[in-house]
Amino acid sequence: MFASTIQGTPDHPVLRLDGSLTLEHATQIHAALMARLAAPEPFRLDLRGADRFDLSFVQMLHALLKDQSRPIGFLPLPDGLVELAASVGADSLIKEISTRIEEHV
């Protein structure tokens, strides 16, 4: 199962991704991210409702952060994502995300 919703306010949107952030749902995840990137305002990404991650999602996050022209914020990351990123050598990705974490919506 995968779901994406927009929360927050029009000026400060939050894209919430819930469920399984895995290859099985990669097309849907990509579409949700691209739709949010098409909007002019910066946004925050909330992954706290996700329960599964795989390397395909770590790669999407890496690609998302390569574009330094878009300020994307994050809410605190789930432990499972941090552990997966560490296990595949993506420590620099987690360090970059940690500089963008906002504690409150």
N, C-alpha and C positions, 0 to 999 in steps of 0.2 A: 504494500500500500504506500502511496505517495500523495501528498497534498501540498499545495502552496496557497497562501493567502496574503493579502496586503493588509497590514494593520498600521497603527499610528495615525498621523494626520496627513493631509495632502502636501503640506510643506516639509514634513519629516516622516516619510513612509518607512515602514519596516516590512521586508519580505520575509515571511515565515515559511520555512520548509520543514514539513513533518513527515514522519514515517521512514521509509527505506530509501536512503540516498545512495543507490547502487546502480550498477550498469543496467539492470532491468528497467530502471526509470530514467536513464540518462537523457533520453530525448525530451521527456517532460521537464526534467530539471533544467536542462539547457534552455528550453523555451521560456520557462518562468524567469530565468536570469536575463535572457535577452530582452524580454518584454520590459523588465524593470530597467535595464540599461538604456532602452530607447527613450525613457522618460527623462526630462531635463534635470530634475532635482536629484541630489545625492540621496542615497538610501542606506539603511542598515539591514544586515542579514541576521536573522534569528534562526539558529539551528537547534535550539534547546528541545524541540519536539521530535527530533530525529532519533531513531532507535538503531539504525544500521548504516554503516558507511563502508565504502570500498575504495580501491585505488582510483577508479574512474572519477569519483567525487573529489578526491584530493587533487587530481589533475585539473578538474574544472575550477577549483579554488585557485590553483596556481595560475591558470590562464586569466582568471578574473582579476587577480592582483597584478598581473604584468602591465596592465594599462594604468599607469600612474596618473593619467589625466582625470580619472573618475574617483572622487573620494568616497569610498565605500566603508561604512562602519560595521562593526559586528557587536552582537550581544555575546555574553560569555559562552564559550564553546563547550559542548558536551565532552566529558572525559573520554568517551569512546573514540571521538575524532582525534583528540590530542594523542591518544595512545597509538592509533593507526598511523598517523603522520610520523610519529617518532619511530615506529617500527619499519617504515619504508624510507627513512632518511630525509623526511621533509621537515626537519627542525626549523630551517630558515623560514618556511611558510608559516609555521605556528608563531615564530617570533614576529614576523611582519603583521600577522593578524592581531597578536597581543597588543601591538601599538595602536590598534584601531578599535579596541574593545570599549564599549560604553556599558556601564552597569545597569542603567535604567532606560526604559523606553520613553 
